[in-house]
């Protein structure tokens, strides 16, 4: 009987020993994972609100160094404070960037390249629906030309940090768009402007992936879903009330809407779909116009002229 008790105690001791050994091993693995993430730098354009902010929270929570880029420094500072609180990470910072202004994009990139030695993930998330004053539309400028210039000016840093990614938030409203290369910056109704810019996002991503093939930098675009955000804030009170009611019934939260962006920024599964388009965290089919390689190349060349890029 005594021998049986001794055997039981020894067996229990061995089980406890290996249990804590396994627990220690898991803790070490998790620690190493987060330690590696601390060396990962992520820039999120439009990271002060909506799905951009939720993306920043998630990536910061996982340990990445996150830089949010947005136009209003006051709102950016408030967003940084909230992201740090929710993610329990101090590695969250902001830089001023107005994607509707090419001068602002160039200034941002100069400052970023001077201060940041790595860029592992660039997330082109900022978007606009309304119109601008001056050169063309704020919609096409903010949604395509700004991100196009931003990405090109940061490409060397992305290459140096490879493997790295460019993630661009598009929308399945692109299916309603047509590209007229002679009138890319022409005035039009808001929905047409927005849809055209979202088609441009996809064509840009596909051409970027083609040009970066073999460099270790991949490019992905996505449809985040229909998000309950303040996109209707520029409309009249009556329109805003109708939109609010409609969105509350059929649209999803920013947290849910950010999941496909997070997936494209972090999952190894997307690497097999360089230039691919994602929806609900899965590869999605594109229409014929979004697969037009000649249009993608022409858009790239035209965009270079519009933003003043020379090689």
N, C-alpha and C positions, 0 to 999 in steps of 0.2 A: 504493500500500500504506500509506504513511504517512498519507495522507488518510483512508483507511478506519479506521485505528487511532484517529485523532483523533475521527472521527465516533462510533466505538464508545465512546470515553471520555466524550465529551460526552453521548451518550445515557444512559450509565450514571449520569453525574452528575445528569442531569435526573430519572431514575427515583428515585435515592436522595433527591434534594431533595424530590420530591413525596411520596415514601414517608414521610419524616420530617415533612413538612408535614401529611399526613393523620394520622399518629400523634399529632402535637401537637394537632390539631383534636379527635381522639377523647378525648385526655386532658383537654382543656378542657371538653368536653361532660360527661364523667364527673365532673369536679371541680365543675362548676356544678350537676349533679344532686345530688351529696352536699351541696353548700352549701345548696341549697334544702331538702333533708331535715333539715338542722340546725335549721331553723326550724319543723319539724313536731314537735308534741308528742303523745305517745301514752301513754294510761293503760291499764294492763293489770291488771284485778282478778284476783287469784289468779295472779300472775305469778312466784311463787317456786318452782313445781314443774310437772311435767307439760307439757301442751301450752301452757299460759300462759307458762312459762319459755322454751320453745323459740320461741314467737312473739316474746317480748321479745328473745331473742338475735338472731333474724333481723332485726327492725326496727332494733335498735341497730347491727347490722353494716352496715345500709344507711344509717346516719347519723342516724336519728331520735333525738330526745330521748325517753327511755322512763322512765316512772314506774310501778314495780310496786307494787301495793297488796295487802297481806296481813296476816293477824292477828298472827302471831308475829314480832316485830322481830328476834329472833336468826336465825331461818330466813331472813328477808327480807335481812338484811345478808349472810349467806352466799351467798344467791342473787345479789345485786347483784355481789359479788366475782367469782362464777363467770361471770355474764353479761358483765361487763366484760372478763374474761380471754378468753372465747371470741369476743366480738364486736370486741375491740380498740377499744372505745369507752368513754370516761369519762362519757358523757352518759346514765348509768343511775342512777336513784335509787329510793328506796322511801319509802312512807308507810304508816302503820299503818291497817288497815281490817278490821273484822269485820262482814261482810255480814249475819250473824245478829242483829246489834244495830243497831237504827235510830238509837240515840244515837251509835254509832261512825260510822255512815254520815254523819250530819249533821256530826259533828266533822271527819271527813275532808274533806268538801266545803268547809267553812269554811276550813280550812287550805290546801286546794288552790287555792281561788279567790283567797286572799290572796297566794299565792306564784307561781302560774302564770298568765301572761297569755294563753296559747293552749291549746286542746285540739282537736286535729285528728282524733284517733281515740280513741274510748272502747271498750275491749274488755271486755265482761262475760263473763268466763271462769270465775270461781270457781264451784265446785259442791260439793254435799254429798249424802250418801245417808242418813245416820243421823237420829236424833231429837234434840230439844232439851229443855231444861227451861224452864219458864216459859211464855211465850206461844207456843203452837202448836209447829210443827215446825221444826227447824233446816233441814230439807231445803227446804221451800217458802219459808221466810224467806231463806235464803242464795241459793237459785237464782232466786227471782222477786222477792219483796218488797224485798230489799236492792238488787239491780240496778235495780228500778223506781224506788226513791227516789233512788239514786245518779244515775241518768240524768236524772231530772227536776231535781234540784238543780244539775246541771252543764249543763243545756240552754242557758242564756243564754251561757255561755262557748263552747259548741259553735256556736251561731248566730253569735257574733262572729268565730269562726275559720273560718266556711264558705268554701269547701266542706269539710265534715267528715262523719264517719261514726260510727254506733253499731253495733258488731258484737257479737251475743249468741250464745254457744255453747249450742246446744240438743242434741237427740239424737233419732234416729228412734224411740226408745222412746215418744215422744209418742203414737204410734198406738195404744198400749194404754191410754191415759188417758181419763177422763171428768171433766168439771168440774161439781162441785156447788157453786154459789155460796154456798149456806148453810153449807157445811162445807169451805171452802178450806183452813183451818188444822187440820182434824180429823186425829186419829191414824189410822194405817193401816199396812199393811205397807210395808217400805222401797221395794220396786219400784213400788208404786202411788203412793207419795209422790213418788218421783223422776220417774216418767212424767208425773204431773200437773203438776209444776213445769216440765218440758220443754215440755209443751203450752202452758203459760202463757207461756214465753219466746217462742214463735212468735206467739201472739196479741198479746202486748205489742209485738213488733217490727212487726207489720202495722199495729196501731193507731198506734204511734209514727210510722211512715212516713206514714200518712194525715194525721196532725196536723201534720207538719212539711213537707208538700208545698209546694214553692216557696220554702223557706227556705235551700236549699243544704245542709241536713243530711239525710243518707240513713240508713236503718236496714236491717240485714241479719241474718238468723239462719242457723245452719248445723248440720249434723251432721258432727262431726269424724272419724267412724269409731269403731270399738271399740278403745280405747286400753289398752295395757299400763301400768297405773298402780297406785297403792296404795289404790284405792277400797275394797278389802275389808279394810283394816287394822283396822276396828272389829269384825270378826267373830272367832269362835273360831279357834284354831290349825288345827284340822282343816279348817274351811271355807276358811281362807286358803290352805292347801296345795293343796286341790282347785282353788280359783280360780287360783292361780299356775300350776298345770299346764295348765289350760284356756286361760288367757290366753297362755301361752308358745307354744301351738300355733296359736291362731286370731286373736289380737289383734295390732295394729300398734304400732309404737314411737311415743313422743310426738313425735319429730321429723317422722315421716310424718303423724301426726294433726294437727299444727299447720298443715299446708299450706293447708287450706281457710280457716282463720282468717286466715292471712297474705294469701291471695287476696282475701278480702272486705275486708281492711284497706287493701290497696294497689292492686288492679287497677281500672282504669277500666271494665272490662267489666261489673262488678257495678252500675254506676250506672244502667244501663238496667233494673235489676230492684229498684227501691226497695221495701222491704218483703218482698223475696224470701227464699227458703230455699235453701241451697246444700249440696251433698254432692259430694265428690271434685272440688272446684273448679268445679262446674257447677250451674246452676239445677236444682232438684229439685221434683217435683210434691208437693203437699200433699193430705192427706185432707180430706174435706168439713168435719170439725169444726175443723180448723186454718184453714179459709177462711171460717169463720162470722164475718161482720162484726159482727153483733149481740152475739155472745159476746165478741168482742175489745173492743168498747166497754164492755160490762158489766164485764168483767174490769178494765179501766182504772179505771172509776168505783169499783168495789169495792176495788181496790188503793189508790186515793187515800184512801179511808176507813180502811183498815187501817194505812197508814203515817202518817196524820195530815196529809196534804197539803191545804191550803186555797188557794183562788184568789179 
